[in-house]
Structure formats: structure tokens, C-alpha cells
Amino acid sequence: MSAGLYHLAVGRIDRQGIHREDELYVVLRGQATLTVAGEQRRIGPGSAVYVAAGVEHRFHSVTDDLEVLVVFAPAESTGPLLTAD
């Protein structure tokens, strides 16, 4: 397992790709929408979202600078499985 902080400011584009690992996102601060496999979810402080390995996902519509704790299991590998456009 590995973990880190992900920051996304208002107006920035989330350019992360699809990962080989399962992920757990826990929102520490901010507001946004997270689309996972085509399903949109409004997220804010305290939100926790699981994203299975290989599933397309992206943060967007950030209305307040976003800070998210992200946990990968197993530990994050050297790069994404696929790069999302």
C-alpha cells in the first residue's frame, strides 16, 4: 500500500490516468465532482470514494481548491495503466 496527497485548484484539469491499483480517496478539503466509470458524485470534506483498479475516473467541476488523501493498494507502480485524455 502507498499513500499521498492530491491537490487540484479551482480551474485546473485533472490529468491523471487509469491506475493498476485499487484507490481510496478521502477528501480533506474542497468541493468537486468525481466521475467514476461514468457515474458522477459530488464530493466534499469527509467524502470517501473507492475506485477499483483499471476503472476510469476524473475530478472536475472543482468549486473550492481540492485536497485529497489517496491510498493505493497494492503500492502504486511506476505509472498509469492508461493515460486518460
N, C-alpha and C positions, 0 to 999 in steps of 0.2 A: 504494500500500500504506500502511496505517496500523497502529499497534500500541498496546497499553495493558496495564494490569494489571487483573485482575478479582479481587475479594476476595469470599468468601462464608463467613460464620462458621457454626459449628455451630448448627443450629436455624433458620437463615434460609432463605427461599424464593427460588429463582432466578426472577426475573420477566422475564428477557429475552425478546424476541420473535424471530421468524424474520427473518434478515438478507438483504439483497440481495447481499451479498458472500460469497465463499468465506472460511472462517475456519480458522485453525490454532491449536489450544490446546496449550500446553506447561505442564504442572503443575510449579510451583516448590516448593510445599509443600502438605501436607494430603492428605486422603483423602476420596473421594466416589464416587458413581456418576454417570455421564453417559449419558443416553439420547439416542440419535441415530436418528431415523426408526424408533422403536420398539425398537431394539436397545440393551440395557443393557451398559455397560462399567464395570468397577471401575477407578478411576484413582488414581494417587499420584505422588509426585515422580519426574520423568523421563518420565512418560507424555506422548505427543504424539498428538493426535486431529485429523483433518481433518473439517470439516463443510462440505459444498457449499452454495452459495447456495440459499436457499429451502427448506432442509431443517429440519424441526422438531427442536429439541434442548433439553435442560434438565439442569442439575446437580441432584442430590438426594442424600439419604442421606449428608449431609456428617458424617463422624465425627471429623474434625480440620480446623480452620479452613483453608480452601482459598485458595491464591494462584496464579493462572494468568496466564501471558503469553498474550495473544490478538493474533493478527496477521490483519488483514483485507486482502483483495486483490480488486478494487482498493480504494483508500482507502474507509473507512467513510463512508456517505452520511449524510444528515440524520436518518434514523430507520429503524426496522424496517420490513420488508415487511409483516409481520402481527404483531399482538400476541398472544402465547400467553396462555391463561387461567392 
